[in-house]
């Protein structure tokens, strides 16, 4: 009988230690999960802030100001615009002129 009591006592102690270990692991994992959720919230807030900043940086007025200030660009006007003819159109016109010149020489 004493031997059975000793085995049962040992089983209860092992079970109690396992229960304590499991509760410790559970609390540790819950704390880790809570930290991860807080970090995710922080990163989401940072992402939203950066999106707003990106939109503010890309406004047309700001882009135009930077183009004028840093790149020395200016608005195109008809006075400073140079028009370039279509090279394929120029070749076709030259070929047509040659053909007409060849027909007139016959």
DSSP file (Angstrom, degrees, kcal/mol; ACC not computed):
  #  RESIDUE AA STRUCTURE BP1 BP2  ACC     N-H-->O    O-->H-N    N-H-->O    O-->H-N    TCO  KAPPA ALPHA  PHI   PSI    X-CA   Y-CA   Z-CA
    1    1 A X     >        0   0    0      0, 0.0     4,-2.2     0, 0.0     5,-0.2   0.000 360.0 360.0 360.0 -40.7    0.0    0.0    0.0
    2    2 A X  H  >  +     0   0    0      1,-0.2     4,-2.2     2,-0.2     5,-0.1   0.860 360.0  54.0 -64.3 -35.7    2.8    2.4    0.8
    3    3 A X  H  > S+     0   0    0      2,-0.2     4,-2.2     1,-0.2    -1,-0.2   0.910 108.1  48.6 -66.8 -41.6    4.4    1.7   -2.5
    4    4 A X  H  > S+     0   0    0      2,-0.2     4,-2.6     1,-0.2    -2,-0.2   0.895 110.8  51.3 -63.8 -41.4    1.1    2.6   -4.3
    5    5 A X  H  X S+     0   0    0     -4,-2.2     4,-2.6     2,-0.2    -1,-0.2   0.897 109.7  50.2 -62.3 -40.2    0.8    5.8   -2.3
    6    6 A X  H  X S+     0   0    0     -4,-2.2     4,-2.4     2,-0.2    -2,-0.2   0.908 111.5  47.7 -65.3 -42.5    4.4    6.7   -3.3
    7    7 A X  H  X S+     0   0    0     -4,-2.2     4,-2.3     2,-0.2    -2,-0.2   0.914 113.4  48.1 -65.4 -43.1    3.7    6.1   -7.0
    8    8 A X  H  X S+     0   0    0     -4,-2.6     4,-2.4     2,-0.2    -2,-0.2   0.897 111.2  50.5 -64.7 -40.3    0.5    8.1   -6.8
    9    9 A X  H  X S+     0   0    0     -4,-2.6     4,-2.4     2,-0.2    -2,-0.2   0.912 111.1  48.9 -62.1 -42.8    2.3   11.0   -5.0
   10   10 A X  H  X S+     0   0    0     -4,-2.4     4,-2.5     2,-0.2    -2,-0.2   0.907 110.9  50.3 -63.7 -41.4    5.0   10.9   -7.7
   11   11 A X  H  X S+     0   0    0     -4,-2.3     4,-2.4     2,-0.2    -2,-0.2   0.891 110.7  49.4 -63.7 -40.8    2.4   11.0  -10.4
   12   12 A X  H  X S+     0   0    0     -4,-2.4     4,-2.5     2,-0.2    -2,-0.2   0.911 111.7  48.8 -65.5 -42.0    0.6   13.9   -8.8
   13   13 A X  H  X S+     0   0    0     -4,-2.4     4,-2.6     2,-0.2    -2,-0.2   0.916 112.7  47.1 -64.2 -44.0    4.0   15.8   -8.5
   14   14 A X  H  X S+     0   0    0     -4,-2.5     4,-2.5     1,-0.2    -2,-0.2   0.919 113.4  49.3 -63.5 -43.1    4.9   15.2  -12.1
   15   15 A X  H  X S+     0   0    0     -4,-2.4     4,-2.3    -5,-0.2    -2,-0.2   0.907 111.6  49.0 -62.9 -41.6    1.4   16.2  -13.2
   16   16 A X  H  X S+     0   0    0     -4,-2.5     4,-2.4     2,-0.2    -2,-0.2   0.913 111.7  48.5 -64.8 -43.4    1.6   19.4  -11.1
   17   17 A X  H  X S+     0   0    0     -4,-2.6     4,-2.5     2,-0.2    -2,-0.2   0.905 111.5  49.9 -63.9 -40.7    5.0   20.3  -12.5
   18   18 A X  H  X S+     0   0    0     -4,-2.5     4,-2.6     2,-0.2    -2,-0.2   0.903 110.1  51.1 -63.8 -40.5    3.8   19.7  -16.1
   19   19 A X  H  X S+     0   0    0     -4,-2.3     4,-2.4     2,-0.2    -2,-0.2   0.915 110.8  48.0 -62.4 -44.2    0.8   21.9  -15.4
   20   20 A X  H  X S+     0   0    0     -4,-2.4     4,-2.3     2,-0.2    -2,-0.2   0.918 112.6  49.0 -62.4 -43.7    3.0   24.7  -14.1
   21   21 A X  H  X S+     0   0    0     -4,-2.5     4,-2.5     1,-0.2    -2,-0.2   0.912 111.4  49.3 -62.6 -43.3    5.3   24.4  -17.1
   22   22 A X  H  X S+     0   0    0     -4,-2.6     4,-2.4     2,-0.2    -2,-0.2   0.899 111.4  48.8 -64.2 -42.0    2.3   24.5  -19.5
   23   23 A X  H  X S+     0   0    0     -4,-2.4     4,-2.5     2,-0.2    -1,-0.2   0.896 110.8  51.1 -65.2 -39.4    0.8   27.6  -17.8
   24   24 A X  H  X S+     0   0    0     -4,-2.3     4,-2.5     2,-0.2    -2,-0.2   0.937 111.5  47.0 -61.9 -46.9    4.2   29.3  -18.0
   25   25 A X  H  X S+     0   0    0     -4,-2.5     4,-2.7     1,-0.2     5,-0.2   0.904 111.4  52.3 -61.4 -41.4    4.6   28.5  -21.7
   26   26 A X  H  X S+     0   0    0     -4,-2.4     4,-2.3     2,-0.2    -2,-0.2   0.923 111.4  45.6 -61.9 -45.3    1.0   29.7  -22.3
   27   27 A X  H  X S+     0   0    0     -4,-2.5     4,-2.4     2,-0.2    -1,-0.2   0.900 112.8  50.9 -65.2 -40.5    1.7   33.1  -20.5
   28   28 A X  H  X S+     0   0    0     -4,-2.5     4,-2.2     1,-0.2    -2,-0.2   0.924 112.3  46.0 -63.4 -44.1    5.0   33.5  -22.4
   29   29 A X  H  X S+     0   0    0     -4,-2.7     4,-2.5     2,-0.2    -2,-0.2   0.880 111.4  52.2 -67.1 -37.8    3.3   32.8  -25.7
   30   30 A X  H  X S+     0   0    0     -4,-2.3     4,-2.5    -5,-0.2    -2,-0.2   0.915 110.2  48.6 -64.4 -41.3    0.4   35.2  -24.9
   31   31 A X  H  X S+     0   0    0     -4,-2.4     4,-2.2     2,-0.2    -2,-0.2   0.907 111.7  49.6 -63.4 -41.5    2.9   37.9  -24.0
   32   32 A X  H  X S+     0   0    0     -4,-2.2     4,-2.2     2,-0.2    -2,-0.2   0.898 111.1  49.7 -64.2 -40.5    4.8   37.3  -27.3
   33   33 A X  H  X S+     0   0    0     -4,-2.5     4,-2.5     2,-0.2    -2,-0.2   0.910 109.4  51.5 -63.5 -42.9    1.5   37.5  -29.2
   34   34 A X  H  X S+     0   0    0     -4,-2.5     4,-2.2     1,-0.2    -2,-0.2   0.899 110.3  48.8 -62.5 -41.1    0.5   40.7  -27.5
   35   35 A X  H  X S+     0   0    0     -4,-2.2     4,-2.5     2,-0.2    -1,-0.2   0.911 111.0  50.4 -63.9 -42.1    3.9   42.2  -28.4
   36   36 A X  H  X S+     0   0    0     -4,-2.2     4,-2.3     2,-0.2    -2,-0.2   0.893 110.5  49.1 -65.0 -39.4    3.5   41.1  -32.0
   37   37 A X  H  X S+     0   0    0     -4,-2.5     4,-2.3     2,-0.2    -1,-0.2   0.914 111.7  49.1 -65.7 -42.0    0.0   42.6  -32.2
   38   38 A X  H  X S+     0   0    0     -4,-2.2     4,-2.4     2,-0.2    -2,-0.2   0.902 111.7  49.2 -63.6 -40.6    1.3   45.9  -30.8
   39   39 A X  H  X S+     0   0    0     -4,-2.5     4,-2.7     2,-0.2    -2,-0.2   0.896 109.7  51.8 -65.3 -40.2    4.2   45.9  -33.3
   40   40 A X  H  X S+     0   0    0     -4,-2.3     4,-2.4     2,-0.2    -2,-0.2   0.907 110.2  48.9 -63.1 -41.4    1.8   45.2  -36.1
   41   41 A X  H  X S+     0   0    0     -4,-2.3     4,-2.4     2,-0.2    -2,-0.2   0.920 112.0  49.1 -62.9 -43.1   -0.4   48.2  -35.0
   42   42 A X  H  X S+     0   0    0     -4,-2.4     4,-2.3     1,-0.2    -2,-0.2   0.920 112.5  47.2 -62.6 -44.0    2.7   50.4  -34.8
   43   43 A X  H  X S+     0   0    0     -4,-2.7     4,-2.6     2,-0.2    -1,-0.2   0.869 110.7  52.2 -66.6 -36.5    3.9   49.3  -38.3
   44   44 A X  H  X S+     0   0    0     -4,-2.4     4,-2.4     2,-0.2    -1,-0.2   0.918 110.4  48.1 -64.9 -42.4    0.4   49.9  -39.7
   45   45 A X  H  X S+     0   0    0     -4,-2.4     4,-2.3     2,-0.2    -2,-0.2   0.915 112.4  49.0 -63.0 -42.5    0.3   53.4  -38.3
   46   46 A X  H  X S+     0   0    0     -4,-2.3     4,-2.5     2,-0.2    -2,-0.2   0.898 110.2  51.8 -63.0 -41.2    3.8   54.1  -39.7
   47   47 A X  H  X S+     0   0    0     -4,-2.6     4,-2.3     1,-0.2    -2,-0.2   0.925 110.2  48.0 -62.7 -44.7    2.7   52.8  -43.1
   48   48 A X  H  X S+     0   0    0     -4,-2.4     4,-2.2     2,-0.2    -1,-0.2   0.904 111.3  50.9 -62.8 -40.8   -0.3   55.0  -43.1
   49   49 A X  H  X S+     0   0    0     -4,-2.3     4,-2.3     1,-0.2    -2,-0.2   0.914 110.9  48.4 -63.0 -42.5    1.8   58.0  -42.1
   50   50 A X  H  X S+     0   0    0     -4,-2.5     4,-2.6     2,-0.2    -1,-0.2   0.862 108.8  53.6 -67.4 -35.0    4.3   57.3  -44.9
   51   51 A X  H  X S+     0   0    0     -4,-2.3     4,-2.4     2,-0.2    -1,-0.2   0.922 110.1  47.3 -63.6 -43.2    1.4   56.9  -47.5
   52   52 A X  H  X S+     0   0    0     -4,-2.2     4,-2.2     1,-0.2    -2,-0.2   0.919 112.9  49.0 -63.6 -42.5    0.1   60.4  -46.5
   53   53 A X  H  X S+     0   0    0     -4,-2.3     4,-2.2     2,-0.2    -2,-0.2   0.892 109.6  52.2 -64.1 -39.3    3.6   61.8  -46.7
   54   54 A X  H  X S+     0   0    0     -4,-2.6     4,-1.3     1,-0.2    -1,-0.2   0.920 110.0  48.3 -63.2 -43.5    4.1   60.2  -50.1
   55   55 A X  H  < S+     0   0    0     -4,-2.4    -1,-0.2     1,-0.2    -2,-0.2   0.890 111.5  50.4 -63.9 -37.5    0.9   61.8  -51.4
   56   56 A X  H >< S+     0   0    0     -4,-2.2     3,-0.9     1,-0.2    -1,-0.2   0.869 109.4  51.2 -67.9 -35.5    1.9   65.1  -50.0
   57   57 A X  H 3< S+     0   0    0     -4,-2.2    -1,-0.2     1,-0.2    -2,-0.2   0.760 107.5  54.3 -71.6 -24.2    5.3   64.9  -51.7
   58   58 A X  T 3< S+     0   0    0     -4,-1.3    -1,-0.2    -3,-0.2    -2,-0.2   0.185  73.0 131.8 -99.9  17.6    3.8   64.1  -55.1
   59   59 A X    <>  -     0   0    0     -3,-0.9     4,-2.4     1,-0.1     5,-0.2  -0.435  65.2-122.8 -68.4 145.6    1.4   67.0  -55.4
   60   60 A X  H  > S+     0   0    0      1,-0.2     4,-2.5     2,-0.2     5,-0.2   0.860 110.4  54.0 -58.7 -37.3    1.6   68.7  -58.8
   61   61 A X  H  > S+     0   0    0      2,-0.2     4,-2.4     1,-0.2    -1,-0.2   0.923 110.2  46.1 -64.4 -43.4    2.5   72.1  -57.3
   62   62 A X  H  > S+     0   0    0      2,-0.2     4,-2.5     1,-0.2     5,-0.2   0.906 112.5  50.6 -66.3 -41.0    5.4   70.7  -55.3
   63   63 A X  H  X S+     0   0    0     -4,-2.4     4,-2.4     1,-0.2    -2,-0.2   0.921 111.5  48.3 -62.3 -43.4    6.7   68.7  -58.3
   64   64 A X  H  X S+     0   0    0     -4,-2.5     4,-2.3    -5,-0.2    -2,-0.2   0.915 110.8  50.8 -63.7 -42.7    6.6   71.9  -60.4
   65   65 A X  H  X S+     0   0    0     -4,-2.4     4,-2.8     1,-0.2     5,-0.2   0.928 112.7  46.0 -60.1 -45.0    8.4   73.9  -57.7
   66   66 A X  H  X>S+     0   0    0     -4,-2.5     4,-2.6     1,-0.2     5,-1.0   0.888 110.5  53.4 -67.4 -37.3   11.2   71.3  -57.5
   67   67 A X  H  X5S+     0   0    0     -4,-2.4     6,-2.4    -5,-0.2     4,-0.6   0.905 114.4  42.2 -63.3 -40.1   11.5   71.1  -61.3
   68   68 A X  H  X5S+     0   0    0     -4,-2.3     4,-0.5     4,-0.2    -2,-0.2   0.931 122.4  38.4 -70.5 -45.4   11.9   74.9  -61.5
   69   69 A X  H  <5S+     0   0    0     -4,-2.8    -2,-0.2    -5,-0.2    -3,-0.2   0.951 129.1  24.1 -74.6 -51.2   14.3   75.2  -58.5
   70   70 A X  H  <5S+     0   0    0     -4,-2.6    -3,-0.2    -5,-0.2    -2,-0.1   0.832 132.7  32.6 -90.4 -33.1   16.5   72.1  -58.8
   71   71 A X  H  <<S-     0   0    0     -5,-1.0    -3,-0.2    -4,-0.6    -1,-0.1   0.453  94.9-129.7-104.1  -1.6   16.3   71.2  -62.4
   72   72 A X     <  +     0   0    0     -4,-0.5    -4,-0.2    -6,-0.3     2,-0.2   0.870  52.1 158.0  54.1  40.6   16.0   74.7  -63.8
   73   73 A X        -     0   0    0     -6,-2.4     2,-0.3    -9,-0.1    -1,-0.2  -0.556  21.5-166.2 -89.8 159.0   13.0   73.7  -65.9
   74   74 A X        -     0   0    0     -2,-0.2     2,-0.1     0, 0.0   -10,-0.0  -0.943  31.4 -84.0-141.1 163.7   10.4   76.1  -67.2
   75   75 A X        -     0   0    0     -2,-0.3     2,-0.3     1,-0.1     0, 0.0  -0.439  48.0-114.0 -69.7 137.9    7.0   75.9  -68.8
   76   76 A X        -     0   0    0     -2,-0.1     2,-0.3     3,-0.0    -1,-0.1  -0.562  37.8-178.8 -75.4 132.6    6.9   75.2  -72.5
   77   77 A X    >>  -     0   0    0     -2,-0.3     3,-1.1     1,-0.1     4,-0.6  -0.876  42.0-109.0-124.9 161.1    5.5   78.1  -74.6
   78   78 A X  G >4 S+     0   0    0     -2,-0.3     3,-0.5     1,-0.2    -1,-0.1   0.798 116.0  63.5 -59.6 -27.0    5.0   78.3  -78.3
   79   79 A X  G 34 S+     0   0    0      1,-0.2    -1,-0.2     3,-0.0    -3,-0.0   0.822 112.7  32.2 -68.6 -29.9    7.9   80.8  -78.4
   80   80 A X  G <4 S+     0   0    0     -3,-1.1     2,-0.4     2,-0.0    -1,-0.2   0.318  94.8 110.6-109.7   8.7   10.4   78.3  -77.2
   81   81 A X    <<  -     0   0    0     -4,-0.6     2,-0.5    -3,-0.5    -3,-0.0  -0.695  50.3-159.4 -88.6 132.7    8.9   75.2  -78.8
   82   82 A X        -     0   0    0     -2,-0.4     2,-0.5     2,-0.0    -2,-0.0  -0.952   7.8-149.8-111.3 126.0   10.7   73.5  -81.6
   83   83 A X        -     0   0    0     -2,-0.5     2,-0.5     0, 0.0    -2,-0.0  -0.809   6.9-156.9 -98.3 133.6    8.7   71.3  -83.9
   84   84 A X        -     0   0    0     -2,-0.5     3,-0.1     1,-0.0    -2,-0.0  -0.919  17.4-125.4-111.2 132.0   10.5   68.4  -85.5
   85   85 A X        -     0   0    0     -2,-0.5     2,-0.6     1,-0.1     3,-0.1  -0.249  33.8 -91.9 -71.9 163.4    9.0   66.9  -88.7
   86   86 A X     >  -     0   0    0      1,-0.2     4,-2.0     2,-0.0     5,-0.2  -0.666  29.9-151.2 -76.7 118.1    8.2   63.2  -89.1
   87   87 A X  H  > S+     0   0    0     -2,-0.6     4,-2.0     1,-0.2     5,-0.2   0.868  96.9  52.3 -61.0 -36.4   11.3   61.5  -90.5
   88   88 A X  H  > S+     0   0    0      1,-0.2     4,-2.0     2,-0.2    -1,-0.2   0.891 109.2  50.4 -66.8 -37.5    9.2   58.8  -92.2
   89   89 A X  H  > S+     0   0    0      2,-0.2     4,-2.1     1,-0.2    -2,-0.2   0.866 108.7  51.8 -66.4 -36.9    7.1   61.5  -93.8
   90   90 A X  H  X S+     0   0    0     -4,-2.0     4,-2.2     2,-0.2    -2,-0.2   0.890 109.5  49.5 -67.4 -39.9   10.2   63.3  -95.1
   91   91 A X  H  X S+     0   0    0     -4,-2.0     4,-2.4     2,-0.2    -2,-0.2   0.900 110.9  49.8 -65.7 -39.8   11.5   60.1  -96.7
   92   92 A X  H  X S+     0   0    0     -4,-2.0     4,-2.3     2,-0.2    -2,-0.2   0.892 110.7  49.8 -66.1 -38.8    8.1   59.5  -98.3
   93   93 A X  H  X S+     0   0    0     -4,-2.1     4,-2.2     2,-0.2    -2,-0.2   0.903 111.2  49.1 -66.8 -40.1    8.0   63.0  -99.7
   94   94 A X  H  X S+     0   0    0     -4,-2.2     4,-2.1     2,-0.2    -2,-0.2   0.902 112.1  48.3 -65.7 -40.6   11.6   62.6 -101.1
   95   95 A X  H  X S+     0   0    0     -4,-2.4     4,-2.3     2,-0.2    -2,-0.2   0.892 111.1  50.7 -66.2 -39.2   10.7   59.3 -102.7
   96   96 A X  H  X S+     0   0    0     -4,-2.3     4,-2.4     1,-0.2    -2,-0.2   0.894 109.4  50.9 -65.0 -39.5    7.5   60.9 -104.2
   97   97 A X  H  X S+     0   0    0     -4,-2.2     4,-2.2     2,-0.2    -2,-0.2   0.890 110.2  49.7 -65.8 -38.9    9.6   63.8 -105.6
   98   98 A X  H  X S+     0   0    0     -4,-2.1     4,-2.3     2,-0.2    -2,-0.2   0.902 110.6  50.1 -65.2 -40.6   12.1   61.3 -107.2
   99   99 A X  H  X S+     0   0    0     -4,-2.3     4,-1.9     1,-0.2    -2,-0.2   0.924 111.8  47.1 -64.3 -43.6    9.2   59.4 -108.8
  100  100 A X  H  X S+     0   0    0     -4,-2.4     4,-1.9     1,-0.2    -1,-0.2   0.878 112.0  50.7 -65.8 -37.4    7.7   62.5 -110.2
  101  101 A X  H  X S+     0   0    0     -4,-2.2     4,-1.1     1,-0.2    -1,-0.2   0.877 109.5  51.2 -68.2 -36.9   11.1   63.7 -111.5
  102  102 A X  H  < S+     0   0    0     -4,-2.3     4,-0.3     1,-0.2    -2,-0.2   0.867 110.6  48.1 -67.7 -36.9   11.6   60.3 -113.1
  103  103 A X  H >< S+     0   0    0     -4,-1.9     3,-0.9     1,-0.2    -2,-0.2   0.853 109.5  52.6 -72.8 -34.6    8.2   60.4 -114.9
  104  104 A X  H 3< S+     0   0    0     -4,-1.9    -1,-0.2     1,-0.2    -2,-0.2   0.761 103.1  59.4 -73.1 -24.1    8.8   64.0 -116.1
  105  105 A X  T 3<        0   0    0     -4,-1.1    -1,-0.2     1,-0.2    -2,-0.2   0.551 360.0 360.0 -82.3  -8.2   12.1   63.0 -117.7
  106  106 A X    <         0   0    0     -3,-0.9    -1,-0.2    -4,-0.3    -2,-0.1   0.464 360.0 360.0 -77.4 360.0   10.7   60.4 -120.0
